[in-house]
């Protein structure tokens, strides 16, 4: 019997503990924020819409590589040796035209992984969170500063330069192959002189010089040895 009433008491007590916060709010005056006229202050490190400073962008694709949801669309064109694109605020020389830099903010998961690998710190997350649109295509932000005409001009100049470099490279390769073939066809260095054959022994040379049927010469007389005392 005691166990029965104890279980009832524990059930009621657990409900009271769970409803403690609710009961406290029943006696607390409610304050409604008059949004959008009144807005709450966001934390200092809030992550919301991305911003890109194109004056510092060098087209390194580090943000695109780091993005886990593939919300970046970046295209670049190599600047000609005669073109000076200037330097970034960090002193790094710019070598690429950034012809396209789009961010599909509808895909963004606000992870901030694209911010940290940027070598020039040109991309950052702002505190702007009010950017709703009726058309999802309006959520694709184009940060490239070049006009369509300038982009077409850059692509034409870059294509012509690459063609010229390819022709020069092919001509250099052909010249090198011809020079190699000419050196292979030309007579090489004179072969080393053969070592002179060893002269045959005198007896064999004399025998070889005697005509057939000629009398052989007598060997020279040897002097007698003196008798030992």
Secondary structure as UniProt FT lines:
FT   HELIX           2..18
FT   HELIX           20..26
FT   TURN            35..37
FT   TURN            44..45
FT   STRAND          50..52
FT   TURN            54..56
FT   HELIX           62..66
FT   STRAND          72..78
FT   TURN            81..82
FT   TURN            89..90
FT   STRAND          96..104
FT   TURN            105..107
FT   HELIX           113..116
FT   TURN            119..120
FT   STRAND          123..125
FT   HELIX           136..139
FT   STRAND          140..142
FT   HELIX           148..185
FT   HELIX           202..209
FT   TURN            212..213
//
